[in-house]
Amino acid sequence: MSRSAQYLQIHPKDNVLVALRDLDEGQRISFDGMTFHLPNRVKAKHKFTLHDLPINSEIIMYGVLVGKSQAFLKQGEMLTTSNTKHATETFTLRQRKLDWHVPDLTGFSGRTFKGYVRSNGKVGTANYWLVIPLVFCENKNIQVLKDALEEELGYQRSKNYKTEVRQLIQLYQTGKSVEEILSVDLEESAGRESKKMFKNVDGVKFLTHSMGCGGTRLDSDSLCGLLAGYITHPNVAGATILSLGCQHAQASILKKEIQARCADFDKPLYILEQQKYGSEDKMIQKALKVTFTGLMKANEHEREDVPLSKLTIGLECGGSDGFSGISANPAIGHVSDLLVGLGGSVILSEFPELCGVEQELSDRCVDEKTALRFMELMRNYNMKAEQDGSGFYANPSPGNIRDGLITDAIKSAGAAKKGGSSPVVDVVDYPGVCDKKGLNLLCTPGNDVESTTAEVAAGANVVLFTTGLGTPTGNPVVPVIKLSSNTSIFEKMNDIIDINCGTIVEGKETIEQAGRRILEYVISVASGEEQPKAVRLGQDDFIPWRRGVSL
């Protein structure tokens, strides 16, 4: 992509171009021996036609069907939700396409990162203690423990804005009007620096949720599986669990799920049941003691050098735009290929955002059984969505559409670029574990936080998260690295975004160069040498997926 490029054809088969900057009405377009003028203004990130397209014509992007015209489209006309509808090819079981070539690993072969090696051989990129409720009835007690422990142990990260509130109170008490208060510039609170009590423990994470009882038994069983994924996660040293006692999500189910994921589980695990203790105060006091002594044990762990093959990277996107599929997503796709070449693991999820690329991904599955599993999960998920009145076609958000992703297939074709080009070694349903080396597909919603929550439970010890519109999403126990698709949002929301991939759109670096730059940053984060902004801000997003429809 050249520095002067104003538009781009992504794939030789495409019959639309992507505007890399705002293009004026009447602007002359020269491409592949053709010259024409734009009939209307085309906004950056949006697509315009290479030829006249009669009504119901196929629209091709990334080399696949992504929509059909709902009206006659003149050459150079911009695609909109009014003139374009979602459409995809049908997919079937075909021969495997496994002729993958490992990328150049120069500079990464033999490299290591400093991680926490657990007794089962898995490696963490951090060292946390968890405090979790088995049911929403215990959320208040989780908050009591957080209030008691977090600041005293030196783990409070997020700014509390108390100084600003005191200023507002003072302004009100001195008789300032609404208009005067709204116009004043508040002095920012400096924040309190506190020293960590346990130098080798990165934090105590207090998770809350709205599940565990009510709903279906499948919901509570899935919750236990998800929580087991966090408890057995290599970034977790141990956990304190609060149970009411009578809920659907029983401690016995949780223990069974833990054993299914780690037969030789030996981490400290304390399960406290309120109905057995009777007094809430007695349970809280016990929880404080076991958590504190658990932290003493967790503090015994130290980082050591381990090969990059011990990394498992989750691939995620949220607040995507029309540049995501040509910059940030293919850049982390190259990271995916590099890591697979190094013997590591990668997790690609968000099944509603793989709609339209099912054929390519199923062809890349290592065997027919894996391909059939992927196709079955995709069909069943979409069918359930349609039964509830909203198929995959409804996935794009207003922000996606505004910034060029006007059909789910357009969004999906760009989102799939996160997975690079390596073979698919396994297909896993929620809330399972992705424990095979190579590229794994995990069935999750497209919802950013639900999907990230699931990827971590499946074993991701770093998450690469691309965004075109900006999002603060993080995770309680795994570093989430945020990458922008464009320079504008990187500069505008620099407090939450770590890496700029807009350099690719600007022609300043190639996808491969960006991928290598990203992997270097991943290594430093995995070693504890760098902290992504979501970690610094204490962005601990955690939402279990109810197995209903969530796009």
SULNOR-V459004 format. One record per backbone hydrogen bond with DSSP energy under -0.5 kcal/mol. CO is the residue of the C=O (numbers start at 1). NH is the residue of the N-H. If there is no record, write none. Layout:
# SULNOR-V459004
CO;NH  CO;NH
This chain:
# SULNOR-V459004
2;5  6;20  6;21  8;10  8;18  11;14  15;50  15;51  17;48  18;8  18;20  19;45  23;42  24;27  27;38  29;31  29;36  31;34  34;31  36;29  38;26  42;23  43;46  46;19  47;79  48;17  49;76  53;73  54;57  57;69  58;60  59;66  59;67  60;15  60;16  61;64  64;61  67;59  68;85  69;56  72;74  73;53  74;77  77;49  80;84  83;70  83;71  85;68  96;98  98;100  100;102  105;108  105;109  108;111  111;308  113;115  113;306  115;117  115;304  116;118  116;124  118;121  122;118  124;116  127;202  127;203  128;237  128;238  129;205  130;240  131;207  132;242  135;138  136;139  138;142  139;143  140;144  141;145  142;146  143;147  144;148  145;149  146;150  149;153  150;155  150;156  151;154  153;197  161;165  162;166  163;167  164;168  165;169  166;170  167;171  168;172  169;173  170;174  171;176  172;175  177;181  178;182  179;183  180;184  181;184  184;186  191;193  192;194  197;199  198;201  200;202  203;129  203;205  204;206  205;131  205;207  207;133  211;136  212;248  212;249  216;220  217;221  218;222  219;223  220;224  221;225  222;226  223;227  224;228  225;229  226;230  227;231  228;232  230;233  233;236  235;128  237;268  238;130  239;270  240;132  241;243  241;272  242;134  242;135  243;274  244;275  248;250  250;254  251;255  252;256  253;257  254;258  255;259  256;260  257;261  258;262  262;265  268;239  269;271  270;241  270;272  272;243  272;274  273;276  273;277  274;278  277;279  279;283  280;284  281;285  282;286  283;287  284;288  285;289  286;290  287;291  288;292  289;293  290;294  291;295  292;296  293;297  294;298  295;299  297;300  298;301  304;115  306;113  307;310  308;311  311;345  312;314  312;461  312;462  313;347  314;464  315;349  316;466  319;468  319;469  321;324  321;325  323;326  323;327  324;329  327;331  328;332  329;333  330;334  331;335  332;336  333;337  334;338  335;339  336;340  337;341  338;342  339;344  340;343  344;438  345;313  346;440  347;315  348;442  350;353  351;354  352;355  354;357  357;361  358;362  359;363  360;364  362;365  363;97  364;424  367;371  368;372  369;373  370;374  371;375  372;376  373;377  374;378  375;379  376;380  377;381  378;382  379;383  380;384  381;385  382;386  383;387  384;388  385;390  386;389  391;394  392;395  397;401  398;402  399;403  400;405  401;404  403;322  404;406  407;411  408;412  409;413  410;414  411;415  412;416  414;417  415;418  416;419  417;420  419;422  423;425  423;439  424;366  426;441  428;443  429;432  433;435  438;346  438;440  439;425  439;426  440;348  441;428  442;444  444;351  444;352  447;451  448;452  449;453  450;454  451;455  452;456  453;457  454;458  455;460  456;459  458;434  461;479  462;314  463;465  463;481  464;316  464;466  465;483  466;318  467;485  479;463  479;481  480;482  480;534  481;465  482;498  482;499  483;467  484;501  486;490  487;491  488;492  489;493  491;494  493;496  493;497  499;484  499;501  501;504  501;505  502;506  503;508  503;509  504;507  510;514  511;515  512;516  513;517  514;518  515;519  516;520  517;521  518;522  519;523  520;524  521;525  522;526  523;527  524;529  524;530  525;528  530;532  532;535  532;536  533;537  534;539  535;538  538;540  539;541  541;476  544;546  546;548  548;550
